[in-house]
Amino acid sequence: MNLFRLLLGGAAVATILVAFRDFQNDTWLPAGGRGGPSLAEGVEDEEPILGYDGMDRDTLIQWIRDARLDEDTLIRIHEYEASHQARERVLQAVSDLLGE
């Protein structure tokens, strides 16, 4: 039974290591998607926050206003939105929070 637990634990650790490793760039992925280069610097075109693409305009705007996001996240959202759907109301809501 102990051998089974040891093997199961080893498999779990290996899975976690593989999930958080960027093998193309030989680096570790940043925690929470923060701290990496911006979209303008050639980062893969990923959602700035989990579930972003699944939200409609009004839900997204309300969430952005209520979430108390940091400036880096707001900038990533603005870059992503501008390069994808470019919805004026979403861009304006983010700009308002950035003080632009």
C-alpha positions, 0 to 999 in steps of 0.5 A: 500500500505504501508503494502505491502511495509513493508511486501516486505521489510521484505521478502527481508531482510529475504532472504538476511539474509538466503543467507549469513548465514552458518547454519551448523557452526552457522556463517556468510559467509565471504564477497566475499568468502575471509577470510575463511579456505583454501581447505586443512582445509576442506572447501567445494570444491567450485570454488575459483572465480565465473565462474572458472569451466566454463573457458577453460585453455587459457581463465583462464590463460589470466584472471588470468594474467589480473585480478590483484588478491591478494595473498590469491586468487592466493593461493586458485586458486592454491589449487583448480586447484591442487586438481581438473584438475591439469592443468600444464599451469594454475598451472605454471601461478599462481606460476609465479604470486606468485613469486614461 
